[in-house]
Amino acid sequence: MGNKTYKIVKSKVAEGLHDMESRKGRFRAFDAIRPAMLKMVPNYPELSNRLRKIKEYSMEHLDEVIAKAQRSLEEKGCKVYLAETAEDAQKYIASLIPDQGLVVKSKSNAGKEINISHYLEDRGVKVVETDLGDRINQLAKCEASHSLAPAIHIPIEKITKLFSDEEGTQLECTPEALVVSARKGLRDFLVKADVGISGANAIAADTGSVFVTENEGNIRAVSMMPKVHIVIAGVEKIVSSLEDAMQVVRAAAVYGVGQDIGTYVSVISGVSEALDPDLEEYTHGQGPKEVHIVLLKNGRKQAIDAGFEESLYCINCGSCLNFCPVYAEVGGKYGYKYLGGRGLVFAAFHGDLEKSEENGLSLCIGCQKCQTACPVQMATPAMLWKLRQDAVAKEGVGWKKDLVFSMLTKPRTLPVVSKLATTFGKLALKESDTGMTSRLTFNSFGLPQERVIPRFSDKSFMEIAKPKTIAKPIKKVGFYPGCVVNYTEIDLGEALLHVLGENNVEVKLPKEDVCCGIPSIVSGDLDHAKTMALKNIETYSSFDMDALVFVCPSCAVAFKEEYPKLFAEDSPELQEKVKRLALKVKDINEFLIQDIDLKLPEQGVMEKVTYHDPCHLARSMGVKKEPRKIIQMIPGVDYVEMQDADTCCGFGGSFSLSFYELSQRINEGKLKTVTDTQATTLATSCPGCMVHFRDGIAQSKMKQKVSHVVQILSRAYGRR
């Protein structure tokens, strides 16, 4: 990402962060939707897997299902138009509408994709949005801020003025009065409209049926009352059968708004017909005389060819947005055409990687909450990382990151950097009360003054580490400390050695340290990542060990998940070596609970403790119960669970350096849940999270101590 693009993104982030009215609206929606969705999803345990299989099949047989759907739709009297581009779709739709005509339109992501409302308005057509939120945005002349709640960013006072001006009389500033006004105005347009335009939640190829679901009832009116009904849908909306389409509709309600089914589900299978008993034949019924189905290809084939097929599984339920920490804070400034990370993928497979970069490609923090909230389990973070690789291949990683990543590949460079940092720290930093962290005394490295940062040690962990000699170990493990432990969180490394020593586990350490490569991987710089990975693979593959343990889940994920991907096309011998090493990867909590009979501590730790789940540990590695089990077995600990314990803290490695204000805003929300527990100690299992929490706690003038689970256990074993 070039400096110009970075400035554009920073500007968007700043605008989003400072729009507090929109933020209030988003969180009002989240407060209603999140609990409802989380309560409803467990009632349908197989829905997500079933839906993913439906989408996988449709994409793998796309040409086949398109052809089948076209035949079925035309047999039912619909007119089908396959649009290769947005321009083709716009021209075809415009040809169906009389000059100076009136169009009523329901919410349609595909319509937004091709910018159909503005296209028609520029040609003299009056377009009226019938979705209440979209209608508010239309009158306010602004864009939607959420896929299902598009006007959550507009305060009720402004809506009242908009509707009062539209109706020509002063309305009460109440939701009831505004809904009455909207219904009155929209019904008049619906009666007079020449054409109705809608989207589609799904199209069943076998029966030629279009499914639309909603809660307001406006889509049913749009599809029934005008003489012509136009459906705009991406070809990915086509599924094989009527039963499959019903699963899509069910998932849209369950995951989108936490309902078992939408208030209205309309199934449109052809043009309106009625049997005339006198003539004993079918005549036109009460609905539209013409039904046109505009199927958009518009870059979909390119997406599949480029490896972004999974983005087409999306059912536009908006669940990913409801749980994305970045979207929560910056709203509609994150995404392009479609909101959030999926919108950035959309921009890229339309051949505009620059648009993707300018609208937030660098903002995905990689927490994976979007993926776990998604009904089709769409791996949006992985797709965004792939786009970053494309951007690096095209533009390079930038001289700053190139310099840093180059240093990280050289084992002897990091100690030198550490010593320089320690020397510089005496000039630019002042030590905190605990002695574990420092504050910047002036704006340095682009970081704000008074930010609390970890204090670099005079000697690295690798230089001072002394694993306990054990005559008859029950297990032998390798330990990968990682950069943070090696140079700033040295006490954590020593705590791990102490805990394993107390449990008669032999620990092996390498002679030299090399970064795991995860910063390079998430930045899209695979060349440097592979160099780092190869050094680590050679080092740790030579160890005689039962497991390779980690206190940093991001490093563990690099070894376990990313290394096999990095070398997927290399020699079979190297691939086998990588796989063998990956199988030995264990988070320290996982190892202590699953691989050994953990020694019970004898001493008490008189602390009230709550626990934060690191994103990579909870979602990538699936480790959630083990750290809690360790904490609760320690005498004297009063454990209290925090609300939304697996919500991201906002760190994200270099993310917190590049977008500090955004990362801190995310952290503020997390720290509120910590405060609510009244815990004296915040425990976690990630050194990066620890660094970020200490800064946030200091900035918020809170008093909690931050510790890794291993450090608390080490204290219970008598280490001070």
Helices and strands as residue ranges (DSSP letters): H 3-18, H 20-40, G 41-43, H 47-60, H 62-75, E 79-83, H 86-95, E 102-105, H 109-113, H 116-121, E 126-129, H 132-140, H 156-167, H 175-192, E 195-198, E 202-204, E 209-214, H 218-224, E 228-234, G 235-237, E 238-239, H 242-256, E 264-268, E 273-276, E 281-284, E 290-296, H 300-305, G 309-313, H 319-323, H 325-330, G 331-333, H 341-349, H 353-358, G 361-363, H 369-373, H 380-395, H 399-408, H 413-428, E 429-431, E 437-440, E 452-454, H 461-464, E 475-480, H 482-487, H 490-502, E 505-508, H 518-523, H 526-541, E 547-550, H 553-557, I 558-562, H 563-566, H 572-583, E 585-587, H 588-594, E 608-611, H 615-615, I 616-620, H 625-632, E 638-639, H 655-658, H 660-677, E 681-684, H 687-699, E 705-708, H 709-716
